[in-house]
Amino acid sequence: MKTFTLYWLTGDKEIVQGYDVADAVRRSGYGGGALAALDFWEEGTSDNWEWNSETHKWQWTIAKKKKLGLMK
């Protein structure tokens, strides 16, 4: 099985496991409509994103921006 990091439209982040992301969401107890509430996902355990409570959107962390060379 694979590990996935789910980023929900609510600003919550969750680590799940399954054969693919749909299977992982199902195994976590969510119904078929749950994918509509998912903003995006990444394979593996990820700390690349943080929730901005002012804009209500996910944004790259400072560490991710530095890794990409966008910041010093």
PDB file as gemmi writes it, atoms N, CA and C in Angstrom:
CRYST1    1.000    1.000    1.000  90.00  90.00  90.00 P 1                      
ATOM      1  N   MET A   1       0.828  -1.193   0.000  1.00  0.00           N  
ATOM      2  CA  MET A   1       0.000   0.000   0.000  1.00  0.00           C  
ATOM      3  C   MET A   1       0.871   1.254   0.000  1.00  0.00           C  
ATOM      4  N   LYS A   2       0.267   2.333  -0.453  1.00  0.00           N  
ATOM      5  CA  LYS A   2       0.954   3.618  -0.518  1.00  0.00           C  
ATOM      6  C   LYS A   2       0.391   4.569   0.540  1.00  0.00           C  
ATOM      7  N   THR A   3       1.190   5.567   0.878  1.00  0.00           N  
ATOM      8  CA  THR A   3       0.766   6.606   1.815  1.00  0.00           C  
ATOM      9  C   THR A   3       0.481   7.880   1.028  1.00  0.00           C  
ATOM     10  N   PHE A   4      -0.580   8.586   1.419  1.00  0.00           N  
ATOM     11  CA  PHE A   4      -0.981   9.821   0.762  1.00  0.00           C  
ATOM     12  C   PHE A   4      -1.246  10.892   1.813  1.00  0.00           C  
ATOM     13  N   THR A   5      -0.928  12.135   1.485  1.00  0.00           N  
ATOM     14  CA  THR A   5      -1.302  13.272   2.318  1.00  0.00           C  
ATOM     15  C   THR A   5      -2.472  13.953   1.632  1.00  0.00           C  
ATOM     16  N   LEU A   6      -3.587  14.052   2.342  1.00  0.00           N  
ATOM     17  CA  LEU A   6      -4.780  14.700   1.813  1.00  0.00           C  
ATOM     18  C   LEU A   6      -4.862  16.122   2.337  1.00  0.00           C  
ATOM     19  N   TYR A   7      -5.171  17.049   1.465  1.00  0.00           N  
ATOM     20  CA  TYR A   7      -5.359  18.450   1.840  1.00  0.00           C  
ATOM     21  C   TYR A   7      -6.808  18.812   1.541  1.00  0.00           C  
ATOM     22  N   TRP A   8      -7.577  19.018   2.613  1.00  0.00           N  
ATOM     23  CA  TRP A   8      -9.006  19.273   2.489  1.00  0.00           C  
ATOM     24  C   TRP A   8      -9.274  20.766   2.293  1.00  0.00           C  
ATOM     25  N   LEU A   9     -10.399  21.077   1.671  1.00  0.00           N  
ATOM     26  CA  LEU A   9     -10.816  22.459   1.449  1.00  0.00           C  
ATOM     27  C   LEU A   9     -11.058  23.210   2.755  1.00  0.00           C  
ATOM     28  N   THR A  10     -11.185  22.489   3.850  1.00  0.00           N  
ATOM     29  CA  THR A  10     -11.416  23.088   5.171  1.00  0.00           C  
ATOM     30  C   THR A  10     -10.127  23.539   5.839  1.00  0.00           C  
ATOM     31  N   GLY A  11      -8.970  23.176   5.260  1.00  0.00           N  
ATOM     32  CA  GLY A  11      -7.679  23.512   5.867  1.00  0.00           C  
ATOM     33  C   GLY A  11      -7.110  22.376   6.692  1.00  0.00           C  
ATOM     34  N   ASP A  12      -7.798  21.257   6.726  1.00  0.00           N  
ATOM     35  CA  ASP A  12      -7.294  20.083   7.447  1.00  0.00           C  
ATOM     36  C   ASP A  12      -6.373  19.278   6.545  1.00  0.00           C  
ATOM     37  N   LYS A  13      -5.416  18.624   7.170  1.00  0.00           N  
ATOM     38  CA  LYS A  13      -4.466  17.765   6.464  1.00  0.00           C  
ATOM     39  C   LYS A  13      -4.543  16.393   7.119  1.00  0.00           C  
ATOM     40  N   GLU A  14      -4.457  15.346   6.317  1.00  0.00           N  
ATOM     41  CA  GLU A  14      -4.602  13.988   6.840  1.00  0.00           C  
ATOM     42  C   GLU A  14      -3.700  13.021   6.078  1.00  0.00           C  
ATOM     43  N   ILE A  15      -3.105  12.095   6.804  1.00  0.00           N  
ATOM     44  CA  ILE A  15      -2.284  11.046   6.202  1.00  0.00           C  
ATOM     45  C   ILE A  15      -3.134   9.769   6.142  1.00  0.00           C  
ATOM     46  N   VAL A  16      -3.213   9.157   4.955  1.00  0.00           N  
ATOM     47  CA  VAL A  16      -4.017   7.946   4.761  1.00  0.00           C  
ATOM     48  C   VAL A  16      -3.212   6.940   3.941  1.00  0.00           C  
ATOM     49  N   GLN A  17      -3.676   5.701   3.934  1.00  0.00           N  
ATOM     50  CA  GLN A  17      -3.003   4.651   3.166  1.00  0.00           C  
ATOM     51  C   GLN A  17      -3.999   3.853   2.347  1.00  0.00           C  
ATOM     52  N   GLY A  18      -3.549   3.451   1.154  1.00  0.00           N  
ATOM     53  CA  GLY A  18      -4.363   2.632   0.272  1.00  0.00           C  
ATOM     54  C   GLY A  18      -3.577   2.307  -0.983  1.00  0.00           C  
ATOM     55  N   TYR A  19      -4.208   1.555  -1.879  1.00  0.00           N  
ATOM     56  CA  TYR A  19      -3.541   1.174  -3.125  1.00  0.00           C  
ATOM     57  C   TYR A  19      -3.463   2.350  -4.094  1.00  0.00           C  
ATOM     58  N   ASP A  20      -4.437   3.239  -4.030  1.00  0.00           N  
ATOM     59  CA  ASP A  20      -4.419   4.509  -4.747  1.00  0.00           C  
ATOM     60  C   ASP A  20      -5.145   5.511  -3.864  1.00  0.00           C  
ATOM     61  N   VAL A  21      -5.220   6.772  -4.273  1.00  0.00           N  
ATOM     62  CA  VAL A  21      -5.786   7.789  -3.385  1.00  0.00           C  
ATOM     63  C   VAL A  21      -7.274   7.540  -3.120  1.00  0.00           C  
ATOM     64  N   ALA A  22      -8.015   7.088  -4.122  1.00  0.00           N  
ATOM     65  CA  ALA A  22      -9.439   6.805  -3.924  1.00  0.00           C  
ATOM     66  C   ALA A  22      -9.622   5.670  -2.910  1.00  0.00           C  
ATOM     67  N   ASP A  23      -8.803   4.634  -3.010  1.00  0.00           N  
ATOM     68  CA  ASP A  23      -8.851   3.523  -2.064  1.00  0.00           C  
ATOM     69  C   ASP A  23      -8.475   3.993  -0.661  1.00  0.00           C  
ATOM     70  N   ALA A  24      -7.475   4.856  -0.570  1.00  0.00           N  
ATOM     71  CA  ALA A  24      -7.036   5.373   0.735  1.00  0.00           C  
ATOM     72  C   ALA A  24      -8.143   6.190   1.400  1.00  0.00           C  
ATOM     73  N   VAL A  25      -8.840   7.007   0.622  1.00  0.00           N  
ATOM     74  CA  VAL A  25      -9.949   7.794   1.168  1.00  0.00           C  
ATOM     75  C   VAL A  25     -11.056   6.864   1.646  1.00  0.00           C  
ATOM     76  N   ARG A  26     -11.372   5.858   0.854  1.00  0.00           N  
ATOM     77  CA  ARG A  26     -12.415   4.897   1.227  1.00  0.00           C  
ATOM     78  C   ARG A  26     -12.031   4.134   2.485  1.00  0.00           C  
ATOM     79  N   ARG A  27     -10.779   3.671   2.573  1.00  0.00           N  
ATOM     80  CA  ARG A  27     -10.317   2.925   3.743  1.00  0.00           C  
ATOM     81  C   ARG A  27     -10.330   3.773   5.017  1.00  0.00           C  
ATOM     82  N   SER A  28     -10.283   5.085   4.847  1.00  0.00           N  
ATOM     83  CA  SER A  28     -10.317   5.985   6.001  1.00  0.00           C  
ATOM     84  C   SER A  28     -11.738   6.245   6.488  1.00  0.00           C  
ATOM     85  N   GLY A  29     -12.695   5.649   5.808  1.00  0.00           N  
ATOM     86  CA  GLY A  29     -14.082   5.731   6.259  1.00  0.00           C  
ATOM     87  C   GLY A  29     -14.926   6.788   5.579  1.00  0.00           C  
ATOM     88  N   TYR A  30     -14.391   7.430   4.553  1.00  0.00           N  
ATOM     89  CA  TYR A  30     -15.142   8.464   3.853  1.00  0.00           C  
ATOM     90  C   TYR A  30     -15.957   7.852   2.721  1.00  0.00           C  
ATOM     91  N   GLY A  31     -17.083   8.477   2.419  1.00  0.00           N  
ATOM     92  CA  GLY A  31     -17.940   8.035   1.332  1.00  0.00           C  
ATOM     93  C   GLY A  31     -17.460   8.568  -0.006  1.00  0.00           C  
ATOM     94  N   GLY A  32     -18.186   8.214  -1.056  1.00  0.00           N  
ATOM     95  CA  GLY A  32     -17.803   8.585  -2.408  1.00  0.00           C  
ATOM     96  C   GLY A  32     -17.774  10.077  -2.661  1.00  0.00           C  
ATOM     97  N   GLY A  33     -18.565  10.852  -1.942  1.00  0.00           N  
ATOM     98  CA  GLY A  33     -18.604  12.291  -2.138  1.00  0.00           C  
ATOM     99  C   GLY A  33     -17.448  13.034  -1.498  1.00  0.00           C  
ATOM    100  N   ALA A  34     -16.649  12.332  -0.715  1.00  0.00           N  
ATOM    101  CA  ALA A  34     -15.558  12.991   0.013  1.00  0.00           C  
ATOM    102  C   ALA A  34     -14.510  13.591  -0.920  1.00  0.00           C  
ATOM    103  N   LEU A  35     -14.289  12.990  -2.060  1.00  0.00           N  
ATOM    104  CA  LEU A  35     -13.270  13.502  -2.970  1.00  0.00           C  
ATOM    105  C   LEU A  35     -13.604  14.912  -3.457  1.00  0.00           C  
ATOM    106  N   ALA A  36     -14.899  15.271  -3.458  1.00  0.00           N  
ATOM    107  CA  ALA A  36     -15.292  16.617  -3.868  1.00  0.00           C  
ATOM    108  C   ALA A  36     -14.842  17.664  -2.843  1.00  0.00           C  
ATOM    109  N   ALA A  37     -14.659  17.251  -1.591  1.00  0.00           N  
ATOM    110  CA  ALA A  37     -14.220  18.164  -0.528  1.00  0.00           C  
ATOM    111  C   ALA A  37     -12.704  18.192  -0.388  1.00  0.00           C  
ATOM    112  N   LEU A  38     -12.031  17.437  -1.221  1.00  0.00           N  
ATOM    113  CA  LEU A  38     -10.574  17.366  -1.197  1.00  0.00           C  
ATOM    114  C   LEU A  38     -10.015  18.443  -2.123  1.00  0.00           C  
ATOM    115  N   ASP A  39      -9.114  19.278  -1.598  1.00  0.00           N  
ATOM    116  CA  ASP A  39      -8.492  20.311  -2.429  1.00  0.00           C  
ATOM    117  C   ASP A  39      -7.460  19.669  -3.347  1.00  0.00           C  
ATOM    118  N   PHE A  40      -6.535  18.897  -2.754  1.00  0.00           N  
ATOM    119  CA  PHE A  40      -5.546  18.154  -3.532  1.00  0.00           C  
ATOM    120  C   PHE A  40      -4.885  17.131  -2.617  1.00  0.00           C  
ATOM    121  N   TRP A  41      -4.018  16.312  -3.191  1.00  0.00           N  
ATOM    122  CA  TRP A  41      -3.305  15.297  -2.427  1.00  0.00           C  
ATOM    123  C   TRP A  41      -1.901  15.153  -2.990  1.00  0.00           C  
ATOM    124  N   GLU A  42      -1.011  14.604  -2.166  1.00  0.00           N  
ATOM    125  CA  GLU A  42       0.348  14.268  -2.592  1.00  0.00           C  
ATOM    126  C   GLU A  42       0.643  12.845  -2.153  1.00  0.00           C  
ATOM    127  N   GLU A  43       1.400  12.139  -2.949  1.00  0.00           N  
ATOM    128  CA  GLU A  43       1.811  10.802  -2.543  1.00  0.00           C  
ATOM    129  C   GLU A  43       2.926  10.931  -1.506  1.00  0.00           C  
ATOM    130  N   GLY A  44       2.841  10.135  -0.454  1.00  0.00           N  
ATOM    131  CA  GLY A  44       3.822  10.167   0.615  1.00  0.00           C  
ATOM    132  C   GLY A  44       3.368  11.088   1.738  1.00  0.00           C  
ATOM    133  N   THR A  45       4.219  11.204   2.735  1.00  0.00           N  
ATOM    134  CA  THR A  45       3.966  12.110   3.852  1.00  0.00           C  
ATOM    135  C   THR A  45       4.589  13.448   3.498  1.00  0.00           C  
ATOM    136  N   SER A  46       3.790  14.489   3.497  1.00  0.00           N  
ATOM    137  CA  SER A  46       4.261  15.778   3.002  1.00  0.00           C  
ATOM    138  C   SER A  46       4.048  16.887   4.026  1.00  0.00           C  
ATOM    139  N   ASP A  47       5.042  17.750   4.138  1.00  0.00           N  
ATOM    140  CA  ASP A  47       4.940  18.974   4.924  1.00  0.00           C  
ATOM    141  C   ASP A  47       5.227  20.186   4.039  1.00  0.00           C  
ATOM    142  N   ASN A  48       4.908  20.063   2.742  1.00  0.00           N  
ATOM    143  CA  ASN A  48       5.205  21.118   1.776  1.00  0.00           C  
ATOM    144  C   ASN A  48       4.213  22.267   1.806  1.00  0.00           C  
ATOM    145  N   TRP A  49       3.071  22.079   2.440  1.00  0.00           N  
ATOM    146  CA  TRP A  49       1.993  23.050   2.365  1.00  0.00           C  
ATOM    147  C   TRP A  49       1.521  23.436   3.757  1.00  0.00           C  
ATOM    148  N   GLU A  50       1.047  24.690   3.865  1.00  0.00           N  
ATOM    149  CA  GLU A  50       0.437  25.160   5.101  1.00  0.00           C  
ATOM    150  C   GLU A  50      -0.821  25.937   4.741  1.00  0.00           C  
ATOM    151  N   TRP A  51      -1.777  25.924   5.659  1.00  0.00           N  
ATOM    152  CA  TRP A  51      -3.051  26.590   5.433  1.00  0.00           C  
ATOM    153  C   TRP A  51      -2.940  28.063   5.797  1.00  0.00           C  
ATOM    154  N   ASN A  52      -3.353  28.928   4.889  1.00  0.00           N  
ATOM    155  CA  ASN A  52      -3.386  30.357   5.151  1.00  0.00           C  
ATOM    156  C   ASN A  52      -4.804  30.700   5.604  1.00  0.00           C  
ATOM    157  N   SER A  53      -4.972  31.018   6.885  1.00  0.00           N  
ATOM    158  CA  SER A  53      -6.304  31.248   7.435  1.00  0.00           C  
ATOM    159  C   SER A  53      -6.928  32.565   6.956  1.00  0.00           C  
ATOM    160  N   GLU A  54      -6.120  33.456   6.393  1.00  0.00           N  
ATOM    161  CA  GLU A  54      -6.667  34.706   5.861  1.00  0.00           C  
ATOM    162  C   GLU A  54      -7.256  34.517   4.464  1.00  0.00           C  
ATOM    163  N   THR A  55      -6.540  33.793   3.606  1.00  0.00           N  
ATOM    164  CA  THR A  55      -7.006  33.578   2.233  1.00  0.00           C  
ATOM    165  C   THR A  55      -7.820  32.298   2.085  1.00  0.00           C  
ATOM    166  N   HIS A  56      -7.766  31.437   3.105  1.00  0.00           N  
ATOM    167  CA  HIS A  56      -8.434  30.125   3.080  1.00  0.00           C  
ATOM    168  C   HIS A  56      -7.955  29.274   1.901  1.00  0.00           C  
ATOM    169  N   LYS A  57      -6.626  29.310   1.722  1.00  0.00           N  
ATOM    170  CA  LYS A  57      -5.997  28.510   0.665  1.00  0.00           C  
ATOM    171  C   LYS A  57      -4.714  27.897   1.201  1.00  0.00           C  
ATOM    172  N   TRP A  58      -4.309  26.796   0.576  1.00  0.00           N  
ATOM    173  CA  TRP A  58      -3.035  26.167   0.898  1.00  0.00           C  
ATOM    174  C   TRP A  58      -1.927  26.928   0.192  1.00  0.00           C  
ATOM    175  N   GLN A  59      -0.790  27.083   0.856  1.00  0.00           N  
ATOM    176  CA  GLN A  59       0.375  27.724   0.243  1.00  0.00           C  
ATOM    177  C   GLN A  59       1.625  26.944   0.621  1.00  0.00           C  
ATOM    178  N   TRP A  60       2.652  27.090  -0.213  1.00  0.00           N  
ATOM    179  CA  TRP A  60       3.918  26.415   0.078  1.00  0.00           C  
ATOM    180  C   TRP A  60       4.485  26.911   1.403  1.00  0.00           C  
ATOM    181  N   THR A  61       5.119  26.021   2.122  1.00  0.00           N  
ATOM    182  CA  THR A  61       5.823  26.413   3.342  1.00  0.00           C  
ATOM    183  C   THR A  61       7.106  27.143   2.955  1.00  0.00           C  
ATOM    184  N   ILE A  62       7.681  27.858   3.899  1.00  0.00           N  
ATOM    185  CA  ILE A  62       8.952  28.552   3.651  1.00  0.00           C  
ATOM    186  C   ILE A  62      10.032  27.550   3.260  1.00  0.00           C  
ATOM    187  N   ALA A  63      10.050  26.385   3.926  1.00  0.00           N  
ATOM    188  CA  ALA A  63      11.051  25.355   3.604  1.00  0.00           C  
ATOM    189  C   ALA A  63      10.912  24.896   2.153  1.00  0.00           C  
ATOM    190  N   LYS A  64       9.691  24.735   1.670  1.00  0.00           N  
ATOM    191  CA  LYS A  64       9.467  24.321   0.283  1.00  0.00           C  
ATOM    192  C   LYS A  64       9.919  25.410  -0.686  1.00  0.00           C  
ATOM    193  N   LYS A  65       9.614  26.675  -0.364  1.00  0.00           N  
ATOM    194  CA  LYS A  65      10.036  27.784  -1.231  1.00  0.00           C  
ATOM    195  C   LYS A  65      11.566  27.853  -1.309  1.00  0.00           C  
ATOM    196  N   LYS A  66      12.238  27.634  -0.185  1.00  0.00           N  
ATOM    197  CA  LYS A  66      13.710  27.640  -0.185  1.00  0.00           C  
ATOM    198  C   LYS A  66      14.259  26.494  -1.008  1.00  0.00           C  
ATOM    199  N   LYS A  67      13.629  25.323  -0.878  1.00  0.00           N  
ATOM    200  CA  LYS A  67      14.074  24.150  -1.633  1.00  0.00           C  
ATOM    201  C   LYS A  67      13.950  24.386  -3.131  1.00  0.00           C  
ATOM    202  N   LEU A  68      12.936  25.127  -3.541  1.00  0.00           N  
ATOM    203  CA  LEU A  68      12.716  25.423  -4.951  1.00  0.00           C  
ATOM    204  C   LEU A  68      13.544  26.607  -5.439  1.00  0.00           C  
ATOM    205  N   GLY A  69      14.264  27.250  -4.508  1.00  0.00           N  
ATOM    206  CA  GLY A  69      15.096  28.393  -4.860  1.00  0.00           C  
ATOM    207  C   GLY A  69      14.318  29.692  -4.993  1.00  0.00           C  
ATOM    208  N   LEU A  70      13.108  29.729  -4.446  1.00  0.00           N  
ATOM    209  CA  LEU A  70      12.291  30.929  -4.527  1.00  0.00           C  
ATOM    210  C   LEU A  70      12.581  31.908  -3.395  1.00  0.00           C  
ATOM    211  N   MET A  71      13.289  31.434  -2.386  1.00  0.00           N  
ATOM    212  CA  MET A  71      13.691  32.264  -1.243  1.00  0.00           C  
ATOM    213  C   MET A  71      15.101  31.903  -0.837  1.00  0.00           C  
ATOM    214  N   LYS A  72      15.772  32.838  -0.175  1.00  0.00           N  
ATOM    215  CA  LYS A  72      17.119  32.555   0.334  1.00  0.00           C  
ATOM    216  C   LYS A  72      17.047  32.133   1.772  1.00  0.00           C  
TER     217      LYS A  72                                                      
END                                                                             
